Amino acid sequence: MQVFVNKNKIELPHGATLADAVRAIQAQPPFAAAVNTQFVPKTAYEAHRLAPNDQVDVIFPVTGG
């Protein structure tokens, strides 16, 4: 199935979870994630199933002044 991670289309198997999407882009902590603009706690990544065309945002902190 196709989902969008940070506006980039990726293919994942049906039944994939948010954790699968995060692994697919090789995201390194720290980061936060949202699916269809809804924040998902890190403890729920493995259980949060994705649907075709879901919009996943992986947000990394920005440092500086």
N, C-alpha and C positions, 0 to 999 in steps of 0.2 A: 504494500500500500504506500501511497505517497503522502508525506507530511512536509510541512515547511518549518525549518529550524532557522531562526534569525533571518527569515525571508528567503532562505535557500531550500530548494526542493530536494528531499532525500527519499530514498526507498527503504522501507522497513517491512519485515514480514507482518502479516495480519496477526493481531493479538499482541503487537509490540507495546512496550510500556515507555513511560517517560525516561526511565533508567536506560532503556535500549537506545533512545534518541540521544541522550547525553553521551553514552559510550560511543555512538556512531560518529559524533563530531569530536571525540577525544577531549572533552572539556576537562580542564584541570581546576580544582578548587582554588580559591573560593568563588562561588557563583550562586545565583538563585535562578529558579525556573518558573515559568508560567505557561499554562496551556489555554489558548483562546482568552488571553488577558487575565486569567485567574491564577493567582499564586498557588503553587503546590509545595507543601513542606517537604524537605529532603527525605523525611521518614516515610513519605508516601510515594516516592518515585517508582519503586518496584511494583507497587499495586495499581498505579494510575495508568489504565489502558488508554491507548491513543486510538482515534478513529481516522479514517481517510480524510485528508485535507486539513487536519488540525494544524493550528498555528502555535508553534512552540517558540518561546523566547528564553534564551539562556543569557542572563545578565551578569556581567563581571563588574566588580567594583573599580572605580576610577580613583587614582591617587593624584595628588598634586595640590598646588595651592594657587 
